[in-house]
Amino acid sequence: MQVAPRKNTPEGPVERVDLALLKENGLIVPGAPPTRISEEFRIVKRHLLLTAFGGSNQQPIRNGRCILVCSAQPNEGKTFSSVNLALSLATEPDLEIVLVDADVAKPEVLSILGIGGGAGLTDALVDPSIDVESLIVRTDIPRLSVLPAGRQTHNDTELLASARGKVVSDSLHKIHPNRVVIIGTAPALAASPASALVNHVGQVILVVRADRTSEHELREAVGMMAGH
């Protein structure tokens, strides 16, 4: 796969998302006619946005604009879902979306979008002198940016659970009132980062694959998330 060329703007470099690759992988394609997938994520995002921003009879929940997407086990669709959710949310004209790849062991977001990237989340966690905003990759899809996973480490869970992890998480959404942060992380029962990240978010989406996820695994994953 070839990475699409980067273009420059007055605000800095912008990565071109590979729309053909999105279509090939069954993802939402910006500007394309509605599909079953795009309509399904429209329904999902409406509930998330109501919880995040509140409505006429509902107050926004704490950290509601920071949403964690994970699954119980690998290969159940959590990356597919996090990318589609971010693409769907990016069509909202009043929002700014940052998709965070927090699956440090198996980062896939950049390759799925067909864009390049370098330093990312773990680099900001390791080095307090790094401003996480400087690591966010802008894309040519309006209102959509990506924070890469960054360098691989053997203590990503500890870094995410640390005081520095909270500072980075808070800086991503608390100082940007119209920003929604989507965090895709490793499967809850296969790795430990999800258990640390759940403390920094207000909403959690647990992706279930009908022909793969067992009831026992689902209950265990829900219990793990609810226990924080």
Secondary structure, 3 states (H helix, E strand, C coil): CCCCCEEEECCEEEECCCHHHHHHCCCCCCCCCCCHHHHHHHHHHHHHHHHHHCECCECCCCCCCEEEEEECCCCCCHHHHHHHHHHHHCCCCCCEEEEEEECCCCCCHHHHHCCCCCCCHHHHHHCCCCCHHHHCEEECCCCEEEECCCCCCCCHHHHHHCHHHHHHHHHHHCCCCCEEEEEEECCCCCCCHHHHHHHHCCEEEEECCCCCCCHHHHHHHHHHHHCC
